[in-house]
Amino acid sequence: MNERQCKVTVPLLTPLSGDGNIDYRGFGKLVAHCVQGGVSGFLILGTNGEGYLHAGNVRLDVIRHSEDFLSGFQGMRLYGVLEHSTDEAVAFIKRAMDLGAEKFAIVPPFYDAVTQGDIVRHYEKIAGVTRARMFIYNLPSLTGVNIEIETVKKLKRLPGVLGIKNSSGDMFYFMQLLSRVKSEDFPVFQGSEELALPSILLGADGIIPCGANVFPAFFVWLARMAGSVSTGDYDEIIRLSGKILDLQNMTSYWIASLKGACESLGLIGRDVSSPYTGMSDGEIPRCRTFTLQLEKEIEEAMKSKR
């Protein structure tokens, strides 16, 4: 068995009620489901949590409730900071820290042309003004800004910088992070679920898979088993991982698919943030059948490989 344990952090969905408000009862059920699955941490109000679609006061309310729900949780709690400007990021972080938040996953500045120097100054100001503890959040597919390896090396030296969550989907870039930047005090987390297994095998410190909202125990099992199973066992792990990705692709909006799967397990409702639409009544039966069958297959696989 591998001595090094890759950590599993859940990019938590944000449950909504039919009127668009946060469903805190569902929020608590989803958190409990993930804790029971054995996860090491939570990323709240990130991309998967639709943090970019909620108003600032709503996000602050989510943070307030999250700190209550997770008060006894010993793992990591990260909060997404998706503001496109430095000053807005600083203002939000200060308010969040007043509510008890300590650690954040922060995207670089974006929208207009952004240089690598601008990125460095962004994180420098946040570190200097807020004293926040932070993960660099590289998400070029949505921000349009890629944080280059040499820039990451500079950011690594800033006070309060804890590590990096890379969601670029670029495996070569990720391998460069592992070989040129990673250290004992600077962990590297893989945020692209389709690259979770190879990333674990290459030495990722953590994975942040969207599917862990639905099947948290599977990803914890995957992180534990990787590197210690036979070739035949990898076939089954790859098959099940592929089916979880198929589940997320049931609609054009992966968050709608994930929420539909969570509704199928009785965790949260399927509502998503405007302007997007959740799964329709016609789509839910197929999603429920697929989710429940996959749950059964995962349980059987995990039982046979214990």
N, C-alpha and C positions, 0 to 999 in steps of 0.2 A: 504494500500500500504506500502511496506517496505520502511523505511526511508533510510536505507543503500543502496547505489547504487553501484552495481558491475560494474567495468569498462570493456570496450571491447577494446582490442588492436588488430590491424590487423597485422598478420605476412605477410607482403606485398610480393606478387610475384614480380619478376624482369622481366619485359617484354623484349623480344629479337626480333630483326629483323631477316630476313632470312639469313643474312650473319654472324649472331652470335654476332653482336654488340647490345648494349643496345638501346631499342626503347624508347626514352625519350618522344615522343609524347604520346605513349601508357601509359607510366609511369604516366604522368600528368593526363590522363583520369582516370586511376585506382585510383590514390590518390583522385581526385575530387569525384569519385563515392563513395569511403569510407567515406570521409568527409561529403558528403550529407547524407549518411546513419546514421550519428550521432556517429561515433566511438570516443573513448576517446584518442586513441594513435596509434602509428605505431611501429612495429618492422621491421626494414629494414635490409636486408642482413643476416637474420637468416637462419635457415635450409630451410624454405619455400621459402625464397628469393634466394636460391641456392648460398648463400654466400661462401660456401665451394668449389664451382666449379669455381669461378671467380678469376682472377689474382688480386694481390694487387692494381695495378694501376687502374684497372677497378672498383674495389670496392670504391676506393677513389673518382673516378669520379662520381659514384652513390651517394656518400655522398654529394659531392659538389652540384649536381643537386637537391638532396632531401632537402637540406637546403634552396634552392631557392624556390622549389615547396611548402614547408611547412613554409615559413617565417611568414605567418600570422596565422598559426595554433597554438592554445593555449594549445593543449594537449601534451602528452608525445611523444618524439621521441627517440627510442632506436635503436642502431646499433649493429648488431651481430659481436662478436669477436670470431671466431671459430678456431683460431690458436692452434696448439697442444703444442707449447712451450711458456714459460713465456716471453723470450726475444722477440720473434716474436710478441706476443700479445702487449707487451709494445711499440714496434716500430710502429705497426699499429695504436694503440690508439693515440700516439703522433701526427702522421701525420693526423689522422682524427680530432683531436681536433684543429689543425691548420686551418682546413676547417670549423670550427664552431660546430662540433659535441660535445655534452656534456655528453650524457648518453649512456651506453653500456650494452648489455647482453653478459656476458662472460662465456664461457664454461671452465671447469677445464682442466688441462693438461692431455694429453692422448697419446696413441699409445703404449708405453712400460708400464711395471708394475708401477702403481701409488698408493702411500699410501695416507691416509687421511692427514698426515703431509705435504706431497708434495702439496696437494690441498691448504692447509692453506698458505703455503709459496708462492704459485703461486699468490693468491689474495693479500697477504700482499705486495709483491713486486710491483704489478700493482698499488695498492692503494698508496704506498709510493713514487713511481717514477713518476706516471702520474697525480695524484690528480683527476683521473676520477671519475665520479659518475656512479655506476654500479649495475646491477641486476645480481645475481648469476644465471647461466643458467644450470640447471640439466637435462641432456639428455643422460642417461646411455645406451639407446638402440643403439645410434650411436657412442658415445665416448667410451663405454665399462667401464665407470667410474661412480659410484654412489656416490653422496655427502651425507654422513651419517648425521643424524639429529644432533648429537653432534658437528659435523664439521660445520654445518650451524649455530649453536648457537655461535660458535667461530667467524665465518666470519661476523655475524651480527654486531659484535662490531667494525669492521674495519671502518676507516673513508671513507666516500664516498659510502658505501654499502647501497643501497636503498631498496632492497627486493629480492625476489626469483621468478624465472619462473621455475616451475617444469613440465617437460615433460616426466616423468618416466612412466606414465600410471598406477602407483601403487596408488590405492585409500587409502590404509592403511597408506602409507608413507605421502600422502597429508594430511590426517587427523592428523597425528603427527605434521606436519608443522603448521597446524591451532591451535592445542591445546598446543604445546610446544615452538613454535618459533614466531608465528605471534604477532605483536603488532601494535600500532597506527603508529609508525615510521618504521615499517618493514612489508610491505604488502606481501601477498602470492598470486601469480597468477597461475592459472591452464593452462598449455600448451597443454593438451591432450583433443582434442575437444569432444571425446566420453564421457568424464567425466564432461563436462561443467555444465549441469543442476544440478546433485547432488552436485557439488563443490559450486555452487552459493548458494544452499539451506543450505549448511554447513558453509557458511561464507567466501568464497573466496573473496578477494578484487578485483580480475580481472580474466578474461578469455582471452586466446589468440588463437582463433579458426581459422584454415586454411580457412574454408568455408566463413569467413567474407569478403574475397576478392570478392566473388560472391554475397553474400547476407548479406551485413553489417547491414542493417536495421533490419533484422530478429534477429540477435544476440543481438543488442541493445535492441530490444523489449523483447527478452528472458530474458536478465539481469534485465530489469525493471519489468517484469511480475512475475518472479519466486518468490514464497512465498506469492503471493497475488491472486492466481487463484484457482478455484475449481478443484477437482479431475478429472472431465471430461475434463477440459481444458488442464491438463497435458498430457492426451492421445494424443491430437492434437499436442502439442509441441514436444512430444517424437516421434510421427510419422514423423513430418517434419524434425526434427533433424536427424532421421534415414535415410531419403531420401537424405539429404545433404551428409551424410557419404557414402551412396550408389553411389552418383555422383562421389565422390572422388575415389571410388574403381572401376570405369569403366575401368581403365588400371592398369597395375602392378606398375606404377609410379604415385603416387597421384598428383604430381605437373603437370604432363601432363594432367591429368583429370581436374584439376582446371583451367589450362590455356585454355583447350578446352571449358570449361563452360564460361569463361570470353570472349573468342572469340564469343561464341554464343550470348552473350549480347552486342557485338560490342565494347568491352573495349580494349582488347589487342589481339595480335596474339598467336598462340599455340606453338611457338618454345620454346624448352627447351635447357638447357646447355648440351654440350657433356660430357660424352659419351651416355647420355640418348636420347630417341626419343620421339617426341611429338605425339599427336593423328594423325592417318592417315586420308586420305580423306574418307576412308570407315567407320571410327569410328565417324567422326564428326556429320553426320546427326542424329544418335541416341542420341548423347550427346546434340545436339541443341534441339531436341524435348523434351528430359527429362528436360533440364534446363529451357526452356520456360514454360513448364507445371508446374514445381515446383515453378517458380517465380510467376505464377498466383495463385497457391494454397497458397503460403506464403502471398501474398497481400490480399487475401480473408480472411485468418485467422486473420491477423493483423487488418484489417478493422472491423471485427466482434467483436473483443475483446477490442477495444479502449474504 
